[in-house]
Amino acid sequence: MKYSVNLEKQSTYEQMFRIILAECNKRKYYPDPIQVHLDFEISVINALKNIIGSHLTILGCFYHLCQSTHRRIQKLGLEN
């Protein structure tokens, strides 16, 4: 299975995370998370690791995993 990353989308996420961190810094708040809970969008994961750091542990959302799995089953015609 081949995964592609929309680099334009990833750069948008990176910009968003930079803005959030800049606003936090203005308020003298310096977040340094070690875990992040989100869906399985690879561009968000890559952006977070680029901006926050590769030490992050990504925790996937079980609902989105099930939803994605069900869509794949449907696409393959295996639902019935």
A tleap script that builds the chain and sets N, CA, C and O, in Angstrom:
source leaprc.protein.ff14SB
mol = sequence {
  NMET LYS TYR SER VAL ASN LEU GLU LYS GLN
  SER THR TYR GLU GLN MET PHE ARG ILE ILE
  LEU ALA GLU CYS ASN LYS ARG LYS TYR TYR
  PRO ASP PRO ILE GLN VAL HIE LEU ASP PHE
  GLU ILE SER VAL ILE ASN ALA LEU LYS ASN
  ILE ILE GLY SER HIE LEU THR ILE LEU GLY
  CYS PHE TYR HIE LEU CYS GLN SER THR HIE
  ARG ARG ILE GLN LYS LEU GLY LEU GLU CASN
}
set mol.1.N position { 0.845 -1.166 0.000 }
set mol.1.CA position { 0.000 0.000 0.000 }
set mol.1.C position { 0.894 1.233 0.000 }
set mol.1.O position { 1.861 1.307 0.758 }
set mol.2.N position { 0.571 2.188 -0.840 }
set mol.2.CA position { 1.382 3.397 -0.964 }
set mol.2.C position { 0.674 4.568 -0.295 }
set mol.2.O position { -0.513 4.801 -0.525 }
set mol.3.N position { 1.404 5.293 0.525 }
set mol.3.CA position { 0.871 6.479 1.188 }
set mol.3.C position { 1.538 7.709 0.592 }
set mol.3.O position { 2.758 7.753 0.439 }
set mol.4.N position { 0.738 8.691 0.262 }
set mol.4.CA position { 1.320 9.926 -0.238 }
set mol.4.C position { 1.038 11.046 0.747 }
set mol.4.O position { 0.026 11.040 1.447 }
set mol.5.N position { 1.937 11.993 0.788 }
set mol.5.CA position { 1.792 13.124 1.685 }
set mol.5.C position { 1.590 14.365 0.832 }
set mol.5.O position { 2.378 14.651 -0.070 }
set mol.6.N position { 0.538 15.090 1.124 }
set mol.6.CA position { 0.296 16.354 0.453 }
set mol.6.C position { 1.159 17.391 1.166 }
set mol.6.O position { 0.803 17.879 2.239 }
set mol.7.N position { 2.308 17.725 0.550 }
set mol.7.CA position { 3.263 18.619 1.205 }
set mol.7.C position { 2.691 20.017 1.409 }
set mol.7.O position { 3.030 20.689 2.384 }
set mol.8.N position { 1.831 20.457 0.504 }
set mol.8.CA position { 1.201 21.762 0.665 }
set mol.8.C position { 0.327 21.762 1.913 }
set mol.8.O position { 0.337 22.720 2.686 }
set mol.9.N position { -0.420 20.695 2.105 }
set mol.9.CA position { -1.260 20.555 3.289 }
set mol.9.C position { -0.401 20.473 4.545 }
set mol.9.O position { -0.722 21.085 5.564 }
set mol.10.N position { 0.692 19.715 4.472 }
set mol.10.CA position { 1.584 19.585 5.617 }
set mol.10.C position { 2.176 20.938 5.987 }
set mol.10.O position { 2.274 21.259 7.171 }
set mol.11.N position { 2.568 21.731 5.007 }
set mol.11.CA position { 3.146 23.047 5.311 }
set mol.11.C position { 2.104 23.965 5.936 }
set mol.11.O position { 2.442 24.814 6.761 }
set mol.12.N position { 0.845 23.802 5.554 }
set mol.12.CA position { -0.235 24.581 6.176 }
set mol.12.C position { -0.369 24.209 7.644 }
set mol.12.O position { -0.512 25.086 8.496 }
set mol.13.N position { -0.324 22.917 7.948 }
set mol.13.CA position { -0.373 22.472 9.343 }
set mol.13.C position { 0.842 22.989 10.120 }
set mol.13.O position { 0.710 23.425 11.264 }
set mol.14.N position { 2.018 22.940 9.501 }
set mol.14.CA position { 3.217 23.438 10.176 }
set mol.14.C position { 3.070 24.922 10.506 }
set mol.14.O position { 3.424 25.361 11.600 }
set mol.15.N position { 2.546 25.687 9.551 }
set mol.15.CA position { 2.331 27.116 9.786 }
set mol.15.C position { 1.346 27.324 10.936 }
set mol.15.O position { 1.555 28.188 11.788 }
set mol.16.N position { 0.277 26.535 10.960 }
set mol.16.CA position { -0.715 26.647 12.017 }
set mol.16.C position { -0.085 26.347 13.385 }
set mol.16.O position { -0.333 27.074 14.347 }
set mol.17.N position { 0.725 25.286 13.479 }
set mol.17.CA position { 1.369 24.947 14.748 }
set mol.17.C position { 2.360 26.025 15.184 }
set mol.17.O position { 2.485 26.308 16.375 }
set mol.18.N position { 3.069 26.629 14.216 }
set mol.18.CA position { 3.983 27.728 14.554 }
set mol.18.C position { 3.218 28.920 15.135 }
set mol.18.O position { 3.662 29.535 16.104 }
set mol.19.N position { 2.080 29.237 14.543 }
set mol.19.CA position { 1.255 30.351 15.027 }
set mol.19.C position { 0.751 30.057 16.440 }
set mol.19.O position { 0.787 30.927 17.311 }
set mol.20.N position { 0.288 28.842 16.659 }
set mol.20.CA position { -0.201 28.457 17.997 }
set mol.20.C position { 0.928 28.582 19.023 }
set mol.20.O position { 0.726 29.131 20.106 }
set mol.21.N position { 2.111 28.073 18.684 }
set mol.21.CA position { 3.243 28.164 19.614 }
set mol.21.C position { 3.657 29.614 19.854 }
set mol.21.O position { 4.016 29.973 20.975 }
set mol.22.N position { 3.613 30.443 18.827 }
set mol.22.CA position { 3.953 31.863 18.983 }
set mol.22.C position { 2.967 32.550 19.927 }
set mol.22.O position { 3.359 33.360 20.767 }
set mol.23.N position { 1.691 32.220 19.782 }
set mol.23.CA position { 0.671 32.797 20.675 }
set mol.23.C position { 0.862 32.305 22.109 }
set mol.23.O position { 0.668 33.060 23.063 }
set mol.24.N position { 1.236 31.057 22.252 }
set mol.24.CA position { 1.531 30.527 23.593 }
set mol.24.C position { 2.705 31.272 24.207 }
set mol.24.O position { 2.659 31.647 25.379 }
set mol.25.N position { 3.762 31.489 23.420 }
set mol.25.CA position { 4.950 32.195 23.912 }
set mol.25.C position { 4.613 33.616 24.347 }
set mol.25.O position { 5.148 34.102 25.345 }
set mol.26.N position { 3.725 34.291 23.603 }
set mol.26.CA position { 3.307 35.650 23.973 }
set mol.26.C position { 2.668 35.668 25.357 }
set mol.26.O position { 2.756 36.654 26.088 }
set mol.27.N position { 2.026 34.562 25.699 }
set mol.27.CA position { 1.335 34.456 26.985 }
set mol.27.C position { 2.208 33.780 28.051 }
set mol.27.O position { 1.739 33.427 29.134 }
set mol.28.N position { 3.488 33.613 27.709 }
set mol.28.CA position { 4.452 32.974 28.606 }
set mol.28.C position { 4.043 31.543 28.983 }
set mol.28.O position { 4.209 31.097 30.119 }
set mol.29.N position { 3.514 30.864 27.998 }
set mol.29.CA position { 3.157 29.458 28.142 }
set mol.29.C position { 3.998 28.694 27.125 }
set mol.29.O position { 3.979 29.020 25.938 }
set mol.30.N position { 4.728 27.692 27.572 }
set mol.30.CA position { 5.665 26.988 26.717 }
set mol.30.C position { 5.338 25.494 26.695 }
set mol.30.O position { 5.945 24.714 27.429 }
set mol.31.N position { 4.373 25.095 25.850 }
set mol.31.CA position { 3.981 23.681 25.806 }
set mol.31.C position { 5.094 22.811 25.222 }
set mol.31.O position { 5.780 23.195 24.275 }
set mol.32.N position { 5.246 21.650 25.805 }
set mol.32.CA position { 6.193 20.660 25.301 }
set mol.32.C position { 5.574 19.274 25.494 }
set mol.32.O position { 5.993 18.510 26.363 }
set mol.33.N position { 4.572 18.962 24.669 }
set mol.33.CA position { 3.861 17.686 24.851 }
set mol.33.C position { 4.749 16.495 24.523 }
set mol.33.O position { 5.680 16.586 23.722 }
set mol.34.N position { 4.435 15.383 25.163 }
set mol.34.CA position { 5.127 14.134 24.831 }
set mol.34.C position { 4.175 13.159 24.129 }
set mol.34.O position { 4.613 12.212 23.476 }
set mol.35.N position { 2.854 13.406 24.275 }
set mol.35.CA position { 1.847 12.594 23.594 }
set mol.35.C position { 0.826 13.506 22.931 }
set mol.35.O position { 0.472 14.560 23.460 }
set mol.36.N position { 0.360 13.078 21.760 }
set mol.36.CA position { -0.683 13.809 21.046 }
set mol.36.C position { -1.702 12.797 20.551 }
set mol.36.O position { -1.344 11.774 19.968 }
set mol.37.N position { -2.963 13.087 20.785 }
set mol.37.CA position { -4.052 12.200 20.360 }
set mol.37.C position { -4.738 12.836 19.151 }
set mol.37.O position { -5.274 13.940 19.248 }
set mol.38.N position { -4.721 12.139 18.011 }
set mol.38.CA position { -5.346 12.671 16.800 }
set mol.38.C position { -5.697 11.558 15.842 }
set mol.38.O position { -5.455 10.383 16.115 }
set mol.39.N position { -6.278 11.947 14.698 }
set mol.39.CA position { -6.619 10.930 13.718 }
set mol.39.C position { -5.360 10.510 12.955 }
set mol.39.O position { -4.254 10.908 13.321 }
set mol.40.N position { -5.517 9.729 11.925 }
set mol.40.CA position { -4.375 9.118 11.257 }
set mol.40.C position { -3.937 9.860 10.008 }
set mol.40.O position { -3.455 9.238 9.062 }
set mol.41.N position { -4.094 11.182 9.985 }
set mol.41.CA position { -3.691 11.953 8.817 }
set mol.41.C position { -2.180 12.182 8.867 }
set mol.41.O position { -1.668 12.859 9.759 }
set mol.42.N position { -1.487 11.608 7.901 }
set mol.42.CA position { -0.024 11.601 7.926 }
set mol.42.C position { 0.554 13.009 7.834 }
set mol.42.O position { 1.619 13.266 8.396 }
set mol.43.N position { -0.113 13.922 7.147 }
set mol.43.CA position { 0.421 15.280 7.036 }
set mol.43.C position { 0.391 16.000 8.387 }
set mol.43.O position { 1.280 16.803 8.671 }
set mol.44.N position { -0.604 15.730 9.213 }
set mol.44.CA position { -0.655 16.327 10.558 }
set mol.44.C position { 0.437 15.723 11.433 }
set mol.44.O position { 1.121 16.440 12.165 }
set mol.45.N position { 0.599 14.417 11.357 }
set mol.45.CA position { 1.618 13.732 12.153 }
set mol.45.C position { 3.006 14.264 11.805 }
set mol.45.O position { 3.793 14.587 12.695 }
set mol.46.N position { 3.304 14.354 10.508 }
set mol.46.CA position { 4.612 14.853 10.076 }
set mol.46.C position { 4.824 16.304 10.503 }
set mol.46.O position { 5.909 16.667 10.957 }
set mol.47.N position { 3.798 17.125 10.357 }
set mol.47.CA position { 3.904 18.536 10.738 }
set mol.47.C position { 4.195 18.672 12.229 }
set mol.47.O position { 5.070 19.439 12.631 }
set mol.48.N position { 3.460 17.927 13.043 }
set mol.48.CA position { 3.693 17.983 14.491 }
set mol.48.C position { 5.105 17.557 14.853 }
set mol.48.O position { 5.759 18.201 15.673 }
set mol.49.N position { 5.576 16.480 14.247 }
set mol.49.CA position { 6.926 15.999 14.556 }
set mol.49.C position { 7.980 16.993 14.085 }
set mol.49.O position { 9.020 17.136 14.727 }
set mol.50.N position { 7.726 17.687 12.966 }
set mol.50.CA position { 8.671 18.694 12.484 }
set mol.50.C position { 8.709 19.919 13.396 }
set mol.50.O position { 9.780 20.480 13.629 }
set mol.51.N position { 7.566 20.336 13.908 }
set mol.51.CA position { 7.489 21.564 14.699 }
set mol.51.C position { 7.750 21.307 16.178 }
set mol.51.O position { 8.515 22.044 16.801 }
set mol.52.N position { 7.141 20.293 16.745 }
set mol.52.CA position { 7.280 20.009 18.179 }
set mol.52.C position { 8.527 19.163 18.446 }
set mol.52.O position { 9.294 19.448 19.365 }
set mol.53.N position { 8.719 18.133 17.645 }
set mol.53.CA position { 9.889 17.276 17.810 }
set mol.53.C position { 9.553 15.815 17.576 }
set mol.53.O position { 8.404 15.392 17.703 }
set mol.54.N position { 10.573 15.063 17.234 }
set mol.54.CA position { 10.361 13.644 16.925 }
set mol.54.C position { 10.142 12.800 18.173 }
set mol.54.O position { 9.860 11.606 18.069 }
set mol.55.N position { 10.269 13.404 19.352 }
set mol.55.CA position { 10.040 12.680 20.605 }
set mol.55.C position { 8.554 12.428 20.870 }
set mol.55.O position { 8.207 11.692 21.794 }
set mol.56.N position { 7.678 13.032 20.068 }
set mol.56.CA position { 6.236 12.876 20.276 }
set mol.56.C position { 5.785 11.442 20.085 }
set mol.56.O position { 6.250 10.739 19.189 }
set mol.57.N position { 4.877 11.027 20.939 }
set mol.57.CA position { 4.192 9.755 20.759 }
set mol.57.C position { 2.812 10.089 20.215 }
set mol.57.O position { 2.057 10.837 20.835 }
set mol.58.N position { 2.485 9.532 19.052 }
set mol.58.CA position { 1.194 9.794 18.421 }
set mol.58.C position { 0.226 8.695 18.847 }
set mol.58.O position { 0.486 7.509 18.645 }
set mol.59.N position { -0.881 9.102 19.431 }
set mol.59.CA position { -1.936 8.169 19.820 }
set mol.59.C position { -3.088 8.346 18.842 }
set mol.59.O position { -3.690 9.417 18.768 }
set mol.60.N position { -3.387 7.306 18.102 }
set mol.60.CA position { -4.442 7.382 17.109 }
set mol.60.C position { -5.826 7.265 17.725 }
set mol.60.O position { -6.008 6.694 18.801 }
set mol.61.N position { -6.782 7.816 17.019 }
set mol.61.CA position { -8.176 7.796 17.455 }
set mol.61.C position { -8.835 6.494 16.978 }
set mol.61.O position { -8.869 6.218 15.779 }
set mol.62.N position { -9.347 5.711 17.900 }
set mol.62.CA position { -9.946 4.422 17.570 }
set mol.62.C position { -11.155 4.580 16.649 }
set mol.62.O position { -11.347 3.774 15.739 }
set mol.63.N position { -11.974 5.616 16.877 }
set mol.63.CA position { -13.140 5.862 16.023 }
set mol.63.C position { -12.700 6.049 14.570 }
set mol.63.O position { -13.273 5.438 13.668 }
set mol.64.N position { -11.687 6.890 14.338 }
set mol.64.CA position { -11.240 7.147 12.971 }
set mol.64.C position { -10.587 5.916 12.353 }
set mol.64.O position { -10.689 5.712 11.143 }
set mol.65.N position { -9.926 5.102 13.150 }
set mol.65.CA position { -9.371 3.852 12.639 }
set mol.65.C position { -10.491 2.934 12.157 }
set mol.65.O position { -10.401 2.358 11.073 }
set mol.66.N position { -11.542 2.799 12.959 }
set mol.66.CA position { -12.680 1.952 12.575 }
set mol.66.C position { -13.371 2.499 11.336 }
set mol.66.O position { -13.746 1.740 10.442 }
set mol.67.N position { -13.538 3.804 11.282 }
set mol.67.CA position { -14.179 4.433 10.132 }
set mol.67.C position { -13.361 4.187 8.856 }
set mol.67.O position { -13.921 3.856 7.811 }
set mol.68.N position { -12.058 4.347 8.946 }
set mol.68.CA position { -11.179 4.134 7.806 }
set mol.68.C position { -11.186 2.671 7.369 }
set mol.68.O position { -11.205 2.368 6.176 }
set mol.69.N position { -11.171 1.775 8.343 }
set mol.69.CA position { -11.206 0.340 8.043 }
set mol.69.C position { -12.501 -0.036 7.348 }
set mol.69.O position { -12.493 -0.808 6.390 }
set mol.70.N position { -13.615 0.506 7.826 }
set mol.70.CA position { -14.913 0.209 7.218 }
set mol.70.C position { -14.973 0.729 5.784 }
set mol.70.O position { -15.486 0.043 4.900 }
set mol.71.N position { -14.455 1.931 5.546 }
set mol.71.CA position { -14.428 2.471 4.176 }
set mol.71.C position { -13.598 1.590 3.261 }
set mol.71.O position { -13.970 1.372 2.108 }
set mol.72.N position { -12.477 1.082 3.757 }
set mol.72.CA position { -11.614 0.222 2.947 }
set mol.72.C position { -12.327 -1.088 2.622 }
set mol.72.O position { -12.234 -1.578 1.497 }
set mol.73.N position { -13.032 -1.654 3.588 }
set mol.73.CA position { -13.808 -2.882 3.358 }
set mol.73.C position { -14.852 -2.639 2.286 }
set mol.73.O position { -15.036 -3.467 1.395 }
set mol.74.N position { -15.537 -1.504 2.367 }
set mol.74.CA position { -16.533 -1.169 1.349 }
set mol.74.C position { -15.891 -1.017 -0.024 }
set mol.74.O position { -16.410 -1.524 -1.019 }
set mol.75.N position { -14.768 -0.320 -0.072 }
set mol.75.CA position { -14.083 -0.079 -1.350 }
set mol.75.C position { -13.635 -1.387 -2.000 }
set mol.75.O position { -13.646 -1.512 -3.224 }
set mol.76.N position { -13.249 -2.342 -1.194 }
set mol.76.CA position { -12.812 -3.638 -1.718 }
set mol.76.C position { -13.971 -4.577 -2.026 }
set mol.76.O position { -13.769 -5.682 -2.529 }
set mol.77.N position { -15.192 -4.128 -1.718 }
set mol.77.CA position { -16.372 -4.945 -1.998 }
set mol.77.C position { -16.527 -6.119 -1.058 }
set mol.77.O position { -17.120 -7.129 -1.437 }
set mol.78.N position { -16.017 -6.020 0.149 }
set mol.78.CA position { -16.047 -7.122 1.099 }
set mol.78.C position { -17.082 -6.958 2.188 }
set mol.78.O position { -17.073 -7.704 3.168 }
set mol.79.N position { -17.979 -5.992 2.035 }
set mol.79.CA position { -18.907 -5.688 3.130 }
set mol.79.C position { -19.949 -6.774 3.346 }
set mol.79.O position { -20.317 -7.043 4.490 }
set mol.80.N position { -20.427 -7.395 2.304 }
set mol.80.CA position { -21.492 -8.402 2.476 }
set mol.80.C position { -20.918 -9.766 2.449 }
set mol.80.O position { -21.651 -10.747 2.578 }
savepdb mol mol.pdb
quit
